[in-house]
Amino acid sequence: MDLVTERESSNALRSRAKRFLFYLAAVVVGPVVMLLVVEGFLRLVARGPETDFFVPMELLPDGTTVYTTNDRFAHQYFPPAMAWIPRPVRIVVPKPDGVFRILVLGGSAAMGEPEPTFSFGRVLQAMLEQQYPGLAIEVINGALATVNSHVVYQISKEVGRVEPDVVLVYMGNNEVVGPFGAGTVFGRFSPNLSLIRLGIAARKTRVGQLIDHLVRLTMGKGQFITEGQGMAMFLEQRVHLDDPRLLRVYDHFRQNLEDLADEVGRSGARLVVSTVGSNLVDHAPFASALRVTGPDLDRWQQLYEEGKSLEADGRAAEAIEMYGRALEIDVGHAALHYRLARVLWIEGRGGEAESHAIRARDLDTLRFRADSRINDIIRAVVARPDVALVDAVGALKTASEGLPGDALFYEHVHFTFDGNWVVAKAVFDAVRPGLSMESGGPPPSVAVCADRLALTPWDRYRTQVGIAGLMRRAPFTLQDGHRARRRETNLKVLALRAVASTKSALEGAAVHYERILERHAEDLDIRENFARLLHEQGDLTGAAREWLALTDAIPTASWQLGLATVLSDQGAHNAAIHLYRNSQAKMPNLTLLNIQIGFDLVATGQLEDAVEELERGLARNPGSTIARLNLSGLRMDLGCVEDAYGVLETGLAYARASHNIQAEADLQVGEAERMISEIRLEAAVRVLARALNGYVSILDYEGMVTSWAKTAEAYRSGGEWDNAFEAYEEARAICADLALREADAGILVEMGLTAIEAADRAAADRYLSAALDRFAEIVSDHPSIEWIERTLGAIGIPNDGN
C-alpha cells in the first residue's frame, strides 16, 4: 500500500512539473520565441535605423574600413526635433602605423559647444602635433550635447571598434537633466539602472524601434517642440539638493563610470577621466528655493533686499553682514550664497568666497552643472590603478587665480578658447606619459594653438553671437542680474563685430584659413569654417567648392545642409532640393528640412508643393513655429485666408496647452502680420499687445522690440503717424537699454521711411542720418550704409558725410 501511494505521489509531482513547464513555455518562452520571429521578420522586410554610434562608411581598396559617426544615433534618446547630430569624423580601421589616436567622450562641454571646431580636444591636437611631430595625431570628437553617463557608457562599448590609444572622458553636467535623470524632460526618471539599460537595449531591436515609433505616433501633437526652446524646456524640472532621487542619480553615475572604465580597459586603450568645471564667479544660479515661510520669510526677504542695495552702493562689508544674517534664517537659497560669494571676493576673502560660490552651484535647483558630489565620484572612481585623472577643476581654479569666471567660460559650463586651452594643457600633461617619444618641451601657448586652428576674429564674433542668442531665452532670463549680463554680452558682440566684419577683416580671415589648409589639407574642421566664411563674404562659388569637398569626404547630413544652403543662395533651387531630399532620407523627422525645401519650392513658383511640404513638417513636429508661420504666409498668398488663420490658431492652441509662452507670442506676432496685410489694424494692435505681455513675462527683450515695431507698422498702415512714432520710440528704448544697436538702427530706418510717407522731410533726414551713423558705429562698411545714402539722395537730402 505504501509503495502504491509513493508511486501515485511521484506521478502527481511529475504531472505538476509538466504543467509548470507548460505554463512557463506559454507565459515566457512562447512570447520570447514570437518576439524573435517578429524581430527576424522585421530585419528581413524593413531596414531600421542604425543604433551604433560609430558606423562603417566605406571600404578602402587596401581592405581597411572607414568609420564615421551615426547622424541618427541620438534619436534613441531624444525626440527627433531635439536630437543633436554628432561631429563628422573619418576613422580608418585598422589604425595605420604612426598614428596616435585619442577619443573624446562626454556632453556638450566636451563636444566644444558653442563651436566644436575649437574644443579642448582640438586644442589638445594642436599641442601634441607641435610637441610630437613624428606622430600623426588624431583626436576624434565622440562627444554629444545633452547626453549623460547612461549614453556615454553605451558609446564606450564601441571603443574597441575604432582602436584609440587614449579615451578621454569629460562628463557630469547632464546627469540630472539628461536621459533617465531626475530632472529630465526626455521621458521619466527611473531609479533602477538595470531597467534603464534594458530599455536602451530594447530600442536597439527592430521590435523596440517599431514600438517606439508607434508611441511617438500616439503622442502625435503632444510632441510640441519649438525651435530654440532648448534649456527652457526644463523650467519645471527643479531638483533640490535634498531630493532623494539625487542619490539614485549619483549611484547611476558611479556605476556607469565604473562600467565604462571596464569597457575601455578591455579595449586596450588608456582611460583618462577629468573632473568637471563650471563658472562660479560670473554665473548666477538659474533657480533658487527657500524653505522658510510666514514671518521668517518676510524677515529673510527684507535682509536679502537690504544686502542687494548695500552691494549696489559698493558697501561690501555691510552687504556681507546683511547676507550673513539672512543665512541664519535660511541656508538653502542659491542666489544668496552667490551674492555673498561675489562681495567676499571683492573684499579679498577668497577662501570664504569659494565656499559660498560652490554652495550656490550645488543648491541651484535647475541642475545644468556638475555639482560637488559628481566630482567626488569622479575622483573616487579614478582612484583605480588603470585610470588616469585630469583635475580640470584645479587647473581652471589655478588659471583664474581663484574662482573661474567669464575669462574661461561663455556662460555656465561651456569654455571660451582660453578655457579650452587650460583643460587641454591639463590633459596634455596626463597623456604625455603614455607616449614613447620624447617631447619638445611645454605645450604651445594659447596664441600658437589659436593660429594652428585658424581661430580668426570672425570666428570669435560668430561664436559670441551664438552665446547672445542663447542668453535671450530662459533659464538665463531667470538669473539674478540677467539684464546687466545681457547688455554686457551684446556689447561684446558689437566690439567683436566692429573689428571682425569689415571687408578687410574677412579677407584677412580667408588668408589665414588658406595658409593653415596648405599645411593641413586633411583638417575638415578648418575647411568647414572656411566654407562658412566664404558664404559670409558672398563667395558662393568658393563656399560651394569647400562644402562639396566636405560632403565628398563625409556625406553627413549637417554638411549636406551647408552645401544645399549655398546652392539655394546661388539660385540653384532644384539642386538644393535634391540635396535636402538626400538628407531627409537619413533624417526623416527633421522639420528643418521641410522648411528649407518649402523655401526653395516657393522660389521656383511651386507654392502648392511648398504647402504640402510644410504640412508634412508640421505633422512630424506641430511645435515648429517657423514652419507654421511660413505655411500661414503661403496660405495667405494663395488667397486661403481662413486656412492661413487656422494654421496659426491651431498652433496657438498647442502652445497654450503646453504653456509655451514664447511660441504663443511668436505666433501672435505672425497673426498680427496677417491682420495688417488685411488692414485690420485695430485687431492687429490688440493681438500685438497680448504678444508684448507674453514677451515681458519671459523677459524676451528682442520679442518686445518686435512687438513694438509691428505695432508701429500697424499704426503706420493706417496713417496714424504720431502713434507709429511713439511705438517706434518704445522699441528704441529697449534697444538702448540692452545695447541692441543693429535693431535700433533698423528701427531708425523705418522711422525715416515713415517720415517720408508722412511728408515730413526734416524728420526723414534726422532719422535716416541717425541710422547712417549707427550702422557706421557697428561696422565701418556696413552694407546698409550705401542704401541709406541712396535713399537720402533720392528724397533730395544730400549726405554731408557726417
Buried (B, 14 or more C-beta within 10 A) or exposed (E): EEEEEEEEEEEEEEEEEEEEEEEEEEEEEEEEEEEEEBBEEBEEEEEBBBBBBBBBBEEEEEEEBBBBBBBBBBBBBBBBBBBBBBBBBBBBBEBEEEEBBBBBBBBBBBBBBBBBBBBBBBBBBBBBBBBBEEBBBBBBBBBBBBBBBBBBBBBBBBBBBBBBBBBBBBBBBBBBBBBBBBBBBBBEBBBEBEEBBEBBEEBBBBBBBBEBEEEBEEEEBEBBBBBBBBBBBBBEBBBBBEBEBBEBBBEBBBBBBBBBBBBBBEBEBBBBBBBBBBBBBBBBBBBBBBBBEEEEBEBBBEBBEBBBEBBEEEBBEBBBBBBEBBBEBBEBBBBBBBBBBBBBBBBEBBEBBBBBBBBBBBBBBBBBBBBEBBBEBBEEBBEBEEBBBBBBBEBBBEBBEBBBBBBBBBBBBBBBBBBBBBBBBBBBEBBBEEBEEEBEEEBBEBEBBBBBBBBBBBBBBBBBBBBBBBBBBBBBBBBBBBEEBBBBBBEBBBEBBBBBBBEEBBEBBBEBBEEBBEEBEEBBBBBBBBBBBBBBBEBBEBBBBBBBBBBEBBBBBBBBBBBBBBBBBBEBBEBBBBBBEBBBEBBBBBBBBBBBBBBBBBBBEBBEBBBBBBBBBBEBBBBBBBBBBBBBBBBBBBEBEEBBBEBBBBBBBBBEEBEBBBBBBBBBBBBBBBBBBBEBBEBBBBBBBBBBBBBBEBBBBBBBBBBBBBBBBBBBBBEBBEBBBBBBEBBBBBBEEBBBBBBBBBBBBBBBBBBBBBEBEEBBBBBBBBBBBBBBBBBBEBEBBEBBBEBBEEBEBEBEEE
